[in-house]
């Protein structure tokens, strides 16, 4: 609204930075998107060099403010958001700006690597810790399903036997799938590009497979008790414990939602405002 009433605001600077330079530095994507609406003026602003700082891509290479980082849970997902932002700004700068050096003789890529090294290390640790804890659960489920592959007591109940067999097979398959995904994460190089797509997608598949295996194991466990009709009280008491593994799903639900949102996240272009 201010820009519509006073176009001179586009040329106002502080420490050689325009409002759009500050928007890139502070990660205000909605303000940055206004560059698409001011035409050639936006190109002039983007092409403006900043004393000692370099150019607008150098500002995108710096670490985001704490409040922006904390808006995303998990250091690995924060790293992904930072890479996305850097690539988003990279799309609008001239090719020469990508190799331009700042006052410290650093290109934007070198500056990004230096300022995000600590976050990359934290992201690697967060990813490995999450993977190791999940692997323990997946391994236990695989072991339980292998040892309970047969249920002779259910053969008198064909329907229950079918439910038990199918759910056991699903639990075993999904737990093994999650193990493969988690192992691939542990053996990853953890380069910057890995945080963009590879690692989040593998983690999402691993966690989703783990959820399905827990649910299938619960169904399999419950089906094995339905066959015992002579001890209804014991069945009710024992069968109620089948719901305990669901707590793991509830505890990991927020993590799964954050991973999916991070994978699907894109910096969307807003409707025209000017």
C-alpha positions in Angstrom: 0.0 0.0 0.0 2.8 2.4 0.8 4.5 1.7 -2.5 1.3 2.5 -4.4 1.1 5.9 -2.7 4.8 6.7 -2.9 6.9 5.0 -5.6 10.0 6.8 -4.2 10.1 4.2 -1.4 11.5 1.8 -4.0 14.7 3.9 -4.1 15.1 4.4 -0.4 18.1 2.7 1.0 19.8 2.1 4.4 23.4 0.9 4.4 23.1 0.7 0.6 20.2 -1.8 0.9 16.8 -1.2 -0.5 13.6 -2.6 1.0 13.9 -5.6 -1.3 17.5 -6.3 -0.2 16.4 -6.3 3.4 13.4 -8.6 2.4 15.9 -11.1 1.0 18.2 -10.9 4.0 15.3 -11.3 6.5 13.4 -13.9 4.5 10.2 -11.9 3.8 9.1 -13.8 0.7 5.9 -11.9 0.2 7.8 -8.6 0.0 10.3 -10.2 -2.3 7.6 -11.3 -4.7 6.6 -7.7 -5.3 9.7 -7.5 -7.5 7.7 -9.4 -10.1 5.2 -6.6 -10.3 7.4 -3.5 -10.7 9.0 -4.5 -14.1 12.2 -2.9 -15.1 12.5 -1.0 -11.8 12.9 -4.4 -10.1 15.7 -5.4 -12.5 17.5 -2.2 -11.7 17.2 -2.8 -7.9 18.4 -6.4 -8.3 21.4 -5.3 -10.3 22.4 -2.9 -7.6 25.6 -3.8 -5.8 26.1 -3.4 -2.1 29.3 -2.1 -0.6 31.4 -4.9 0.9 28.3 -7.2 1.0 28.4 -8.0 -2.7 25.0 -8.4 -4.3 21.5 -9.6 -3.4 22.5 -13.2 -3.8 25.1 -12.8 -1.1 22.3 -11.6 1.2 20.4 -14.8 0.4 23.5 -16.8 1.2 23.6 -15.6 4.8 21.9 -17.4 7.6 18.2 -16.6 8.2 17.1 -14.9 11.4 16.3 -17.1 14.4 12.6 -16.4 14.3 12.5 -17.6 10.6 14.5 -20.8 11.4 12.5 -21.7 14.4 9.3 -21.5 12.3 10.4 -24.9 10.9 11.0 -27.9 13.2 14.2 -29.9 12.8 17.6 -28.6 11.7 17.4 -30.8 8.5 14.1 -29.2 7.4 15.5 -25.8 8.3 18.4 -26.5 6.0 16.1 -27.5 3.2 14.2 -24.2 3.6 17.4 -22.2 3.4 18.5 -24.0 0.2 15.1 -23.3 -1.4 15.3 -19.6 -0.5 18.8 -19.3 -2.0 17.7 -21.0 -5.2 14.6 -18.8 -5.4 16.7 -15.7 -5.3 19.2 -17.2 -7.7 16.5 -17.4 -10.3 16.2 -13.6 -10.6 19.8 -12.5 -10.5 22.0 -12.0 -13.6 24.4 -14.9 -14.3 27.4 -12.7 -13.5 26.2 -12.2 -9.9 26.5 -16.0 -9.2 30.3 -15.7 -9.4 30.7 -12.2 -8.0 32.8 -11.9 -4.9 32.1 -9.7 -1.9 34.5 -7.8 0.3 35.8 -11.0 1.8 36.5 -12.5 -1.7 33.7 -15.0 -1.3 31.2 -16.0 -4.0 27.6 -16.5 -3.0 28.0 -20.3 -3.0 31.2 -20.1 -0.8 29.4 -17.7 1.6 26.4 -20.0 1.8 28.6 -23.0 2.6 30.4 -21.1 5.3 27.4 -19.6 7.0 25.4 -22.8 6.9 28.0 -25.3 8.0 26.9 -25.3 11.6 23.2 -25.8 10.5 24.3 -28.5 8.1 26.1 -30.3 11.0 23.0 -30.0 13.2 20.8 -31.2 10.4 23.0 -34.3 9.9 22.9 -35.0 13.7 19.1 -34.5 13.8 18.5 -36.7 10.8 20.8 -39.5 12.2 19.2 -39.4 15.7 15.7 -39.5 14.3 16.7 -42.4 12.0 18.4 -44.5 14.7 15.4 -44.2 17.1 13.0 -45.2 14.3 15.2 -48.1 13.2 14.9 -49.6 16.7 11.1 -49.7 16.4 11.2 -51.0 12.8 13.6 -53.8 13.8 11.4 -54.9 16.7 8.4 -55.0 14.5 10.2 -57.1 11.9 11.4 -59.5 14.5 7.9 -59.9 16.1 6.3 -60.4 12.7 8.8 -63.0 11.7 8.4 -65.0 14.9 4.6 -64.8 14.6 4.4 -65.7 11.0 2.2 -68.7 11.8 -1.1 -68.8 13.7 -2.3 -72.4 13.8 -5.1 -71.5 16.3 -6.8 -69.3 13.7 -7.2 -71.9 11.0 -10.6 -72.7 12.3 -11.6 -69.2 11.6 -10.8 -68.5 7.9 -11.8 -64.9 8.0 -9.6 -64.1 11.0 -6.8 -66.2 9.6 -6.9 -64.1 6.4 -6.9 -60.8 8.4 -4.0 -62.1 10.5 -2.0 -63.2 7.5 -2.5 -60.1 5.4 -1.8 -57.7 8.3 1.3 -59.6 9.4 2.6 -59.6 5.8 1.9 -55.8 5.5 3.6 -55.1 8.9 6.7 -57.2 7.9 7.0 -55.6 4.4 6.5 -52.0 5.7 8.9 -52.5 8.6 11.6 -53.8 6.2 10.9 -50.9 3.8 11.4 -48.4 6.6 14.6 -50.2 7.6 16.0 -49.9 4.0 15.1 -46.2 3.9 16.6 -45.5 7.3 19.8 -47.3 6.3 20.1 -45.2 3.2 19.8 -42.1 5.3 22.6 -43.2 7.6 24.9 -43.9 4.7 24.1 -40.6 2.9 26.9 -38.0 2.2 24.8 -35.2 3.8 25.8 -32.7 1.2 23.8 -29.5 0.8 21.8 -30.8 -2.2 20.9 -34.0 -0.2 18.9 -31.9 2.2 16.8 -30.5 -0.7 15.0 -33.6 -1.9 16.9 -36.9 -1.2 17.0 -36.9 2.6 13.5 -35.5 3.3 11.8 -37.9 0.8 13.6 -40.9 2.3 12.7 -39.9 5.8 9.1 -39.4 4.8 8.9 -42.9 3.2 10.6 -44.4 6.2 8.3 -42.8 8.8 5.2 -43.5 6.7 6.2 -47.2 6.3 6.8 -47.4 10.0 3.3 -46.0 10.8 1.7 -48.5 8.5 3.7 -51.4 10.0 2.6 -50.4 13.5 -1.0 -50.2 12.5 -0.8 -53.6 10.7 0.9 -55.1 13.7 -1.9 -53.9 15.9 -4.5 -55.4 13.6 -2.6 -58.7 13.5 -2.3 -58.8 17.3 -6.0 -58.1 17.8 -7.0 -60.7 15.3 -5.1 -63.4 17.2 -7.3 -62.8 20.3 -10.6 -62.8 18.5 -10.3 -66.5 18.0 -10.3 -67.2 21.7 -14.0 -67.0 22.5 -13.8 -68.9 25.8 -11.9 -66.2 27.7 -13.7 -63.0 26.9 -12.4 -61.1 30.0 -8.8 -62.0 29.2 -9.4 -61.1 25.6 -10.6 -57.6 26.5 -7.8 -57.0 28.9 -5.1 -58.3 26.7 -6.5 -56.9 23.5 -6.6 -53.5 25.0 -2.8 -53.5 25.0 -2.9 -53.6 21.2 -3.6 -49.9 21.3 -0.4 -49.1 23.1 1.8 -49.1 19.9 -0.6 -46.4 18.5 1.0 -44.0 21.0 4.2 -44.2 18.9 2.2 -43.1 15.9 0.7 -40.2 17.8 4.0 -39.1 19.1 5.6 -39.2 15.6 2.5 -37.6 13.9 3.8 -34.1 14.2 7.2 -35.1 12.8 5.5 -36.7 9.8 3.3 -33.7 9.1 6.4 -31.4 9.2 8.3 -33.6 6.8 5.4 -33.7 4.3 4.9 -30.0 4.5 8.6 -29.4 4.0 8.7 -31.6 0.9 5.6 -30.0 -0.6 6.6 -26.5 0.3 7.3 -24.0 -2.5 7.6 -20.2 -2.5 4.3 -19.4 -4.1 3.7 -16.3 -6.3 1.1 -14.1 -4.7 -1.7 -12.4 -6.6 -0.9 -8.9 -7.9 -0.9 -6.3 -5.3 0.4 -3.2 -7.1 
